[in-house]
Amino acid sequence: MSLRFGLEKFMRYLKPGLLFLLTFFFLSQSSGLFAKPPVVAVSIPPQKEWVLSLMPDAKVVVVMPSHASPELFEPTFSSLKTLFQSDIYVFTGVLHFEEKIKNALKKTPVKKYDVSSGLSLLAHDGHADPHIWMSLDMAIKQVLGMARFFSEHYPDRQQDIQKRASAYVQKLQMLDKRIKRELVIKKPILVYHPVLSYAARDYGFVQLAVEQEGKQPSGKQLKGIINDIKTHQIRYILVIEQTNIDMVNQLAKEQRLSVLHLTVLSEHYLEKMTELADVLIKLSK
């Protein structure tokens, strides 16, 4: 008798709790609370911020580390293996190592998106300039393209993605307007590696690069660069994280140049582009 009474009492208390758990489960399923977050692979570090600006809960896999050179980087087997577990692969469309990745993903369900689609690319010696993230105007177009692509593949997130895209793009536009308002460069900007080709086009300055086609300049080329430095009274040289710093220091010492360091392959894209803006504006004063 006591056992039966105990079971009845137990069931009486269990039913409301069970009903609550079942209700919570079905509501959470319909609201997407337990939905699997998107897994997105990207070629370069700046694209990670772009993805997270659109889908903050996404798991982002960056193929190329920030210390690597885009022109020389080759993906490892382990990085390719990680890509197979992604839902989407976002790539620049202008880096040579991406061909290997696209071929590896051909027979997989991973969706691919080329951010360079529809962009006006610059070419050097028959090859597209790969530094398409170094232009704020082009970055805006890439982010908006990603937003459209993600919205198609995650229709339940479309409204949120578009809202976040507008907010992030507004920040890029504000920085772009600031540069256009404050930048007045009257002499070429000396860089070791030619990362500012698109920025030069956007803001109307001349980029003078020491490195030629990814290689150190020949004696003749270096002589021409030194002549330009003297002619235009250039006082600064901009270098990025992958630069041959020994050669830069030698050139800077001989020509009395101040060395300014830039970080162009960072997951903190807006922060680093703001630093670039500060440097460019400094050079114009």
N, C-alpha and C positions, 0 to 999 in steps of 0.2 A: 504493500500500500504506500509506504513511504517512498519506495523507488519510483512508482508511477507518479506520485505527486511531484517528486523531484524532476522527472522528465518533463512533465507538463509545465512546471514553472520555468525550466530551462528553455523550452520551445517558445514560451510566451515572451521571454526577454530576447530570444534570438531573432524572432520574426521582424521586429522593427529595425534591428541592426542590419539584418540581411537585406531588407527592403532598401535601406539607406545606401548600402554598398552597391547594390544592383543599379539603383538610380544614379549614383555618382559615376559608375562605370559607363553607363550608356550616354550620360550627358558629356562625360569627358571624351568619349569616342566621337560624338557628333561635333564637339567643339575643337577637336584636334589636339587636345591636351597631351595625349600620349602618341601623337603622330611622330613618325620618324623624321628627324631633321634632315634637310637636304645635304648631300655630300658633293661638294664641288671641287674639282681640281683646276688649278690655274698654272700658267706657265711661269709667271714672274711675280715677285712679292707685291708690287703695287696693286695688282689685280685682287689680292686678298681683301684689301680695304674696300674695294669696289663691291665685291660680293657681299661682305658683311654690312655694308651701308644699305643694301637692298634686302638682305635676309640675315638678320643678326644671329639667328640660331643655327645657321649653316655650319657644317664642319668643312673647313677649307684646307685642301692639300696643295702646298706650293711645290712645284716640280724643281725649279732652279733656286738655289739658295742665294741670299743677297751678296755674298762675297764672290760669286762666280761671274765669269765674263760671258755675256749672251752670245758673243761670236765664237767662243771656244767650248762652251758647256756641252756635255754629253750626258743624257739621262742614264742612271744606273738601273740594273735589273730590279732592285728593291723598289725604286721609285716608280717603275713601270707596273710592278705588282700592286702597289698601292692605288694606282690609277684605275685598275680593273674594278675596284670596289666603289668607284665614284658614280654618281648619277649623271654628271655633266662635266665636260672638260672645256674650259675657256682658254683659248690660245690667241697669241698676237697675230698669227698668220704671216709673220715676217722673219721669224727666227728659224735657223736651219734645223735645230734639234727637234722641232715640233713635227717634222715629217716622220721621223722615227716613231714618235708617239702616236701619230694618227694612223700609221700603218699597223702598229701593235693593237690599236683599238678597233680596227675594221670589223672584226667578227664578234664584237662585244655589244651589249645594249647601251653603252655609254653614249650620251648625246654630246655632240661637239658644236661649239660656237666660236666663230672667227670674228674677233672684235675689229679687225681691219677692214671688214666688208663695207664698202661704200666710202672709205676714207680716201682723201687725196694724198697719195704717198710721194715722197721725194725719192729720187734714185741717184745712186753714186756708182759709177762704173758698171752700170747694168743691173745693180742690185738695189732693192728697196731699202731705204734707211730704216733700221729697226726700232728707233727710239720714239715710237708713237705715243708713249705715255708721258713724254716730256713736253707735250703741248696741252695746255689746259683746254683749249677749244676742241682738240681731238679726244681728250679724255672725257669731256662731256658727252660727245657723240658715242663713245664706247660704252659709257655707263648707261645711257638711254637705250642703246641697242641691247645690252645685257638685260635691262629691265623688261624689255619687250619679250626677249627669249625666255626669261624665267617665268614671266606671266603666262606664256603659252604652255609651259610644262608644269606649272604649279597654279592652275586656275583659281584654286581656293585662296591663294595668296595675292592675287592680282591687284586688288585695291590697296593692300598694305605695301606691296612692292612699288607701285606707282607713286604712292604718297612719300615713301622714303626716297625714291629716286629724285623727286622734285626738291626735297629738302637738301639732299646731298649736292645736287647739281647747282642749287642756289649758292652754296658755299664756294664751289669752283668758279662760278660766274663772278662772284664778288671779288675773289682774288684776281681773276683775269682783268676785271675793270680797274682794279687798283694799279696793276702793272701798266696798263695802257694809259692811265692817268698820270702816273709818276715817272715813267721810264722815258728818258730822252738821252739815248746813247749816240754820241757823235763820232766814236772811233770803234774799230773792230774789237770784239771780245776774244781774247786768246784762251783756248782750251787745249788740253793735251789730247783727249779723245773727243771726237766730234759728236757730242750728245745733244747739242743745242740747235741742230739744223731746223727742226720744226718750230722751236721757240723764236729763232731768228726770223723765220718766215712770218710768224704771228705778229711780232713786235717791230719788225723792220730794221734789225741790226745785222751786221756782218760777223759771222763766226770764222775765226782764224784757228785752224786745227794743226797741232804739231804732228800727231799721228796720222799716217796716210794708209787707208785701206787696212786698218788693224795692225799696221807694222810701223816700226820706228822710221823716221824720215831718212832719206839718203842725204849725203853731204850737200848735194846741190839743193835739195828741198829745204834742209835746215838753214842754209845760207839765205834762201829767200824769206824764210820765216823771221830770221834775225833782222833782215832788212826792213820787213814790215813793222817789227817791234820798234825799231829806231825811227822809222818814218812817221808812225802814228803815236809815238811816245807812249807806248803801252806800259803800264806799271803793274798789272796783275796777270796771273795765269790761273785758270780754274782747272782743278783736277778732281777726278772721281775715285771711288774706292778701289777700283781694279788697276789704277795707274802705276806705271813703272816710275816709282817715286825717286829713284836714284838719278834718272835722266832729267826729271823735272827739277830736282834740286840743283843739278849742275847748270841747267839752262837758266834757272832763276838767279843763281849766284853770278853767272857771267853777265846777265843782262839786267841785274838789279831789279828782279821782279818779286812781288809779294805773292805767296802761294795761298789760294783760297780753296778749301776743300768742300766738295759737294757729295751728298749721298743721294744717288738717283735710283737705287734698287732697294727700296724700303717698304715694309708693310704699312708704314705710317705715311701714306702718300700725301695727304693734304698738308701735313706738318712739314714735310721735306720740300714740297713745292712752294710753301710759304717762305722757307729759308732761301730757296733759289730766287724768289721774287726780291727778298731783302738784298741779296748779293747783286742782282742785276741793277736794282735801283741805286745801290751804293756806287756801282761802277759808272753810273750816269751823272754822278754829282762831282 
